[in-house]
Protein backbone atom coordinates (compact mmCIF):
# COMPACT_ATOMS: atom_id res chain seq x y z
CA UNK A 1 0.00 0.00 0.00
CA UNK A 2 1.23 3.47 -0.86
CA UNK A 3 2.62 5.21 2.24
CA UNK A 4 1.82 8.59 0.74
CA UNK A 5 -1.69 9.91 1.29
CA UNK A 6 -3.17 10.57 -2.16
CA UNK A 7 -6.15 12.92 -1.93
CA UNK A 8 -7.59 11.87 -5.31
CA UNK A 9 -7.56 8.18 -4.32
CA UNK A 10 -9.05 9.04 -0.94
CA UNK A 11 -11.92 10.98 -2.52
CA UNK A 12 -12.69 8.25 -5.06
CA UNK A 13 -12.57 5.50 -2.42
CA UNK A 14 -14.72 7.60 -0.07
CA UNK A 15 -17.36 8.19 -2.75
CA UNK A 16 -17.51 4.52 -3.75
CA UNK A 17 -17.60 3.32 -0.12
CA UNK A 18 -20.27 5.91 0.69
CA UNK A 19 -22.71 4.00 -1.53
CA UNK A 20 -22.62 1.15 1.00
CA UNK A 21 -22.73 3.49 4.00
CA UNK A 22 -25.75 5.38 2.63
CA UNK A 23 -27.62 2.13 1.93
CA UNK A 24 -26.75 0.77 5.37
CA UNK A 25 -27.71 3.99 7.17
CA UNK A 26 -31.04 4.26 5.35
CA UNK A 27 -31.87 0.60 6.00
CA UNK A 28 -31.07 0.86 9.71
CA UNK A 29 -32.95 4.14 10.00
CA UNK A 30 -36.13 3.05 8.23
CA UNK A 31 -36.17 -0.54 9.46
CA UNK A 32 -35.42 0.12 13.10
CA UNK A 33 -34.33 3.56 14.28
CA UNK A 34 -37.19 5.65 12.84
CA UNK A 35 -40.00 3.48 14.27
CA UNK A 36 -38.20 3.54 17.63
CA UNK A 37 -37.75 7.33 17.51
CA UNK A 38 -41.35 7.97 16.49
CA UNK A 39 -42.58 5.70 19.27
CA UNK A 40 -40.16 7.09 21.86
CA UNK A 41 -40.94 10.73 21.01
CA UNK A 42 -44.64 10.24 20.32
CA UNK A 43 -45.48 13.57 21.96
CA UNK A 44 -43.42 15.49 19.39
CA UNK A 45 -44.91 16.12 15.96
CA UNK A 46 -42.97 15.20 12.80
CA UNK A 47 -40.13 13.33 14.50
CA UNK A 48 -37.34 12.22 12.16
CA UNK A 49 -38.85 13.48 8.90
CA UNK A 50 -37.36 12.05 5.73
CA UNK A 51 -39.85 13.41 3.25
CA UNK A 52 -38.08 16.37 1.68
CA UNK A 53 -35.02 16.93 -0.47
CA UNK A 54 -33.28 19.14 2.11
CA UNK A 55 -33.34 16.45 4.79
CA UNK A 56 -32.13 13.80 2.34
CA UNK A 57 -29.27 16.04 1.17
CA UNK A 58 -28.15 16.71 4.74
CA UNK A 59 -28.34 12.97 5.43
CA UNK A 60 -26.19 12.31 2.33
CA UNK A 61 -23.58 14.86 3.40
CA UNK A 62 -23.50 13.39 6.92
CA UNK A 63 -23.11 9.85 5.54
CA UNK A 64 -20.33 10.96 3.19
CA UNK A 65 -18.48 12.67 6.05
CA UNK A 66 -18.89 9.51 8.11
CA UNK A 67 -17.54 7.47 5.19
CA UNK A 68 -14.54 9.78 4.83
CA UNK A 69 -13.74 9.14 8.48
CA UNK A 70 -14.10 5.35 8.00
CA UNK A 71 -11.81 5.42 4.96
CA UNK A 72 -9.20 7.67 6.57
CA UNK A 73 -9.11 5.59 9.73
CA UNK A 74 -8.67 2.45 7.61
CA UNK A 75 -5.82 4.14 5.73
CA UNK A 76 -4.12 5.01 9.04
CA UNK A 77 -4.45 1.41 10.28
CA UNK A 78 -3.14 0.08 6.97
CA UNK A 79 -0.07 2.30 7.26
CA UNK A 80 0.75 0.64 10.58
CA UNK A 81 -0.44 -2.95 10.12
CA UNK A 82 -0.67 -3.33 6.35
CA UNK A 83 -3.75 -3.77 4.20
CA UNK A 84 -5.08 -6.90 5.91
CA UNK A 85 -7.84 -8.25 8.16
CA UNK A 86 -6.20 -6.73 11.25
CA UNK A 87 -6.51 -3.26 9.73
CA UNK A 88 -10.06 -3.93 8.53
CA UNK A 89 -11.25 -5.09 11.95
CA UNK A 90 -9.20 -2.57 13.92
CA UNK A 91 -10.42 0.42 11.95
CA UNK A 92 -13.99 -0.91 11.87
CA UNK A 93 -14.15 -1.44 15.63
CA UNK A 94 -12.53 1.91 16.40
CA UNK A 95 -14.92 3.67 13.99
CA UNK A 96 -17.88 1.85 15.51
CA UNK A 97 -16.87 2.81 19.05
CA UNK A 98 -16.27 6.47 18.29
CA UNK A 99 -19.13 7.09 15.87
CA UNK A 100 -21.92 4.80 17.03
CA UNK A 101 -21.36 3.43 20.52
CA UNK A 102 -20.51 6.87 21.86
CA UNK A 103 -23.57 8.45 20.21
CA UNK A 104 -26.13 5.79 21.13
CA UNK A 105 -24.92 5.22 24.69
CA UNK A 106 -25.03 8.98 25.26
CA UNK A 107 -28.59 9.10 23.90
CA UNK A 108 -29.69 6.20 26.07
CA UNK A 109 -27.95 7.71 29.10
CA UNK A 110 -29.91 10.95 28.59
CA UNK A 111 -33.14 8.96 28.14
CA UNK A 112 -33.32 9.92 24.47
CA UNK A 113 -33.29 6.26 23.40
CA UNK A 114 -34.22 2.94 24.94
CA UNK A 115 -31.27 0.89 26.12
CA UNK A 116 -32.91 -2.15 24.50
CA UNK A 117 -32.78 -0.48 21.08
CA UNK A 118 -28.99 -0.49 21.31
CA UNK A 119 -29.08 -4.29 21.12
CA UNK A 120 -30.23 -3.99 17.51
CA UNK A 121 -28.83 -0.65 16.36
CA UNK A 122 -25.25 -1.20 17.52
CA UNK A 123 -24.72 -4.62 15.88
CA UNK A 124 -26.13 -3.25 12.62
CA UNK A 125 -23.75 -0.29 12.86
CA UNK A 126 -20.84 -2.65 13.53
CA UNK A 127 -21.71 -4.58 10.38
CA UNK A 128 -21.75 -1.27 8.50
CA UNK A 129 -18.27 -0.30 9.69
CA UNK A 130 -16.76 -3.73 8.98
CA UNK A 131 -18.15 -3.77 5.43
CA UNK A 132 -17.06 -0.15 4.85
CA UNK A 133 -13.52 -0.95 6.02
CA UNK A 134 -13.49 -4.07 3.84
CA UNK A 135 -14.58 -2.06 0.79
CA UNK A 136 -11.90 0.58 1.50
CA UNK A 137 -9.32 -2.19 1.86
CA UNK A 138 -10.16 -3.72 -1.50
CA UNK A 139 -10.26 -0.33 -3.24
CA UNK A 140 -6.88 0.67 -1.81
CA UNK A 141 -5.47 -2.68 -3.00
CA UNK A 142 -6.71 -1.91 -6.52
CA UNK A 143 -5.10 1.54 -6.39
CA UNK A 144 -1.74 0.13 -5.33
CA UNK A 145 -1.48 -2.33 -8.23
N, C-alpha and C positions, 0 to 999 in steps of 0.2 A: 504494500500500500504506500502511496506517495506520502512522504513526511511533510510535504509542503501543503498548506491549506489553499485550495484552489476555489475561489469564490464562485466561478462559473459552474464547476462540478457540484458544489454545495447547493447552489440554487436549483439546478436541474434535479438533483437527487431529492431535495426537499419538496419540489413540486410534484414529482412522481410519487413519493412516499405519502404526500398529503392526500392523494386520492384514497388510499386505504384509511388514513386517519379520519377523513371526513365521513366516509361510509360507516366506520366503526362508531364514531361519535353520534351520528344521526341515528343509527340503529339503537345504541344504548339509551339515547335520549327518548326516542319515541316508544321503544319497547318497554322501558322500565322507569327511567328517571322522570319523564314528564307525568305519567299517571301518578307516581308517588308525590311529586311536587304539587300537582293539582289537588290531590287528596289531602296532603299535609297542610297546604295553605288554602283550604276551601273557603275561608272567609274573605280572601282577596280576589277581586275580579281580574280576569285575563292574566292568570299566572302562566309564565313561560310561553308567551305567544310565539308561534313560528309561522305566521300567516302573511308576512309581508316581506318584500324584497330587502328592506333595510336590515331587518333582523337576520335574515339569511346571509347577507353580505358580511355583517359583523361576525356571525358564527364562522363563516369561511375564513375570515382574517384571523380570528382566534385559533382556529384549527391549524392554519398554515404556520402561525407563530409557534404553536405547540409542536408541530412537525419539525420546524427548524431547530428547536431545542432538542428533540429526539435525535435528529440527524447529527447535530454538532456534538452532543454527548457521546453518541456512538463513535464519531470520528476521534474524539479525545481518547476513549477507551482503546480503539484500534491502534492509536499511536503508541500506547503503552504495552498492550497485550497482543497486538496483531489482529488481523481481521479473521476472527474465529468465534466459536460458540461462547467462549468466556467473555469476549467483548459484547456479543449480542445480549447475553443474559445480564451481564454487569450493567450495561447502559440501560437496558430495559427496566431492571429492578430499581436502579437509581432514579430514572425518569418517573416511574410509577410512584415511588415514595414521595418525591418532591412535588409532582404535579397532581396526583390523585389522592394518595393517602392523606397528605397534609390538608388538602382542601376538604375532603369528605369527613375526616375526623373532626376538623374544626367546625364544620357545619353541624355535625351530630352533637358535638360538645356544647354548641350554642342553642341546641334544640331547634335547629333549622332543617334537620333531617332525622329520620328514624335510624337508630343504630342498626336495626335489622336490615335496612336497605343497603347498608355497606357490604353485607354478605353476598349481594348480587352485583352491585355496581363495581366494587373494587376488583373482583376476579375478571370481570369483563374488561376493565381498564388495563389490568395486567396483560391480558391477551393482546389488547391493542398495542401496548408498548413493545411486547416481544415481537409481534409481527412487523411493526414499524422498524425496529432495530434490525430484524432479519432482512427486510427489503433494502434498507440502507446498506447493510453489509454486502448484499449481492450486487447492488448498483455500484458501490465503490470498487468491488472486485472487477466489474466490467470496465470501469474507468482506468484501472491500473494495468489492463492488458492491452 
